[in-house]
Structure formats: C-alpha cells, structure tokens
Amino acid sequence: MSFKTKIYLLVALTPSVIFIITSISSYLKEKKNFYNLTQNSTYIISLSLSSPMQFESKDGVLDVLTNQASQIEYFSFAVVFDKDGKEFARYPDSAPSLQLPSVPANIKYHTSSYKGYLLALSPIFSSDGSEVLGVLGFAFDLNKINKKIFTSFALNFLVILGLFLVSLIVANFIISSAIKNLEHVKKSVGNLGEGKLEGFEVKGSDEFREISQTLNDVIKKIKDAIAIVSETSKKVFDGSQNLASSSLQISRSVNEVFSNLSSISNAVEEFTAVINEMLGRVQSISKNAEEVFTISSRIKSESVKIAERITDFSRRLKGLIESFRYFEENIEGIKRVADIISDIADQTHLLSLNASIEAARAGEEGKGFQVVASEVKKLAERTSEELKKIDSLANSILSTYNEIKKYMLEVGKNFEEINRSVLDLSSEMAAIQENASRNKDNALSVASAFEEQAKTAGEISRNLQSVVQLAHDLKDLAEKLSELAQEMKKLGEELKTSVSFFKI
C-alpha cells in the first residue's frame, strides 16, 4: 500500500469515525433529552396532583391534567391510580386502560414502551412526602417522539455530513499539494539512491518547503563532500602509485646499499686482518730498529689516532668516507717512513760494509768490530726485507682502501637517492673525528701508528656492523613501506570506485 493511499485512508477514516461517533452521540443525546423531558413533565404533574389526590377530588385531578398535560408536547393520554392501584381518573376519556406492574407503594419512577406509546409511571406523594397517594401514568406518542428524534438526527447528520465533505475537499487539496511535494522528495531521494545528486524545488511556504530546503542543503553538502572525497581519492590513488614506485625504488636502493655495506664489512674485516699482520711485522721491525737507531739516531715519534663515532646513519657514512681519506694520508705517511727506514737500512748496510772492510784491515784488533758490523748488516738486510713486505702490505691496503672507497662512494650515491625518494628516511652521516699523531724517524712511532690503525679498524668494523644492522632495519622498513603503499593503492582504488557511484 502506497503512502498516498495510506494518507487518503487516514483522512477518510478519521472524519468518518468522528462523523459516526458524533451522529450516534447526537442521536443518543437527543433521545436522552426527550426521556428527560418526559421524566420532568411527569414529575411536575405528579407534584400538581398531590393536593387533589389527597382530597380524592377527581375533578381536581382532571383539571390538573387538562391544564398542564395539554401544554406538554407529544402528550397522548394520562391515567391516575389511587393508593390501592385502582384507576381514579383518565384524560382524555378515550385513553386506553392501564395495568400497574405492582402496588403503588412499590412503584418507582420509570419509563417503558406501551402499545406504541412511551409510558412514564411516577408515584404521587402527599405534600409532606410521607405517604404514596397514587400513581400517575403519563403516555407520550412514541412515533412523534421518534420522528422528532430522527428529524433532529437527520438534520445533525446532514450538517455533519456537509462538514465532513468540506473537510474531505480541503483535506484532498492539502494532501494533493503535500503528495506532490512528497513526490518531489521521493524522486530526489530515489535519485540520491542511484547516485544522482540533483536538487529540486518545492512550491509553497509550509513544512515541506523547509524539508525540501533542508534536503537540498543536505544534497549540496553531500555533493560538496563527494567532490572533495573524489578529489582526495584521486590524490590518494596517485599518491599511492607514486609511493609504491618510490618504495620499490627505495627497496632496490636499500638492497643495493645493504649489499655494498656487506661488501664493505667484508673488506673492513680483511683490512683489519692486514693491519694486524702489519702491526706484528712493524713491532718486529721496531725491535730491530731500536737496536739500529740507538747507534745512529733517534727516530722522532709520530702517533695517529682515528676515532670514529657514528651517531647517525647518514652522518656516519659520510664521516666514514672522510676517515678513510685521512687513513690514506696515514698510509702514505707510513710509506714515507718506510722509505726513510729503507734509506737508513741502505746506509746502515753500506756502513756495515765499510766497517767490515775497516775491521779486515785492522786484523785481530778489528774482529770484534767485524762481528758487530756483520750483525748490523744482518739487521739492515732483515729491515730491508721487512720494509719490502711493509711496502707490499701498504700497497695491498691502498688497493683495499680504494675498493672500500669505491663501495663507500656507491653507498653515498645510494643514500642520496634514498634521501631524494623518502623524506627523513636517512640522516646525515655523522662526521667521524680523527686525530692522528705521526711519529717520524723511528720504527716505534710506526708501530704505534699501526697499533692505532688496528684499534681504529676494529672500531670501524664494530661500527660498520651497527651500520649494517641499521641498513637491515631500513631494508625491513622499506619492505613494510612497499606493502603499505600497495595496501594504500588498493584502498585508493576502492575509494575511487565507491565515489564513482555518485554523479556530481
């Protein structure tokens, strides 16, 4: 059942029910009025009959009936009974005979139908009300009463019916206008259900205009919101695609960085092993050099410190490159010191030859000196051999350094790509402070330098392990970012599909 039909039924049934109830109420009220009239009329006449009945005056009773009963509308006849229940008088003479239902003392006022009449029985009391003198039977023409009641009812019915029809006409006009407005609302809501955000205009100045205005405002707000959501969904979709592409690039870059860092870590481990080996050899040279240079000269000490502190991922990497630059200078310094030691060894070797020649010339007196010269010569030769090994190791270190430097430069480029791809995904590599004190002219300073190099290499290795771990974490983060980008892309597509339902 449509809403329009329900409204019409409601409008029709409500006045109909009211009409029926009002009509029945009017009929019952009219009937009650007539019954009250008969009761009052009978009661008044019974009071008037109190005196003649007390004196048992039939003429007095007839006078009362003649004077008063004839004035009562719809009066038909009246019969008066004495206290014994016998008929005392009647008016008019043609009135039919009546039979009391009980003795007068037991009769109370009541009405009943009697042969087409409405008969009212009322006791007649004495003036002081202490004694029942008789009973008055007062009859009304029931047909006339019913006709009067029906006429009154019909008149009320016609009036109510007229009002009912007028109300139906007015209600039909109002409902038609309301239904028309509701049709507009229904159409707009239907369009809204189909995704068509179209407003509508409703004429009039009643609540429907306010409803339509509110609905139009809601549609406009929905339309504006959908437009914003549509634009946002497009941006989300485009952004998710860019993010997915960037996250993929980041993932590749991080994988490359992780691979390069692994290579650097391996190279640093090899570098540390070479440094430790060189340290052992330099310590051996130092012992020999101390014996040689206690005779000739003191070699100035030089110390080198390399301190690296990686406080942030990107700053550590840049500082690491910077530290390797200083390390290259130290290797060059070591090679220069090794060259100086080599020159000293050559001179020592030459001096040992001269000493051997002079010892040979001295004969027996020079044998002890010749032994010393021979030992010095051996030390010089051993020093030369060790220096050759140092030179070879230094070249190996430089080769390893260049390879590490190459990896570090590649890592630096990769981190630059990461910095361009993701905001704040990388931090600047902390500058690694390096203080190196170099000792020239003695092997002890070289040993100290190599010892510091060994410590620094160990620290670099440990810090690099931390960097590798950070790179591993960054790799996991890049993978999660890629997964998030894919999920965001999927959500963007779903949002775009949902918004496309609405026609703006």
Secondary structure as UniProt FT lines:
FT   HELIX           3..48
FT   HELIX           50..54
FT   TURN            55..56
FT   HELIX           58..64
FT   HELIX           65..69
FT   TURN            70..71
FT   TURN            73..74
FT   STRAND          75..82
FT   TURN            83..84
FT   STRAND          87..91
FT   TURN            93..94
FT   HELIX           104..106
FT   STRAND          110..114
FT   TURN            115..116
FT   STRAND          117..125
FT   TURN            127..128
FT   STRAND          132..141
FT   HELIX           142..193
FT   TURN            194..195
FT   HELIX           207..295
FT   HELIX           313..362
FT   HELIX           363..366
FT   HELIX           367..421
FT   TURN            423..424
FT   HELIX           443..499
FT   TURN            500..501
//
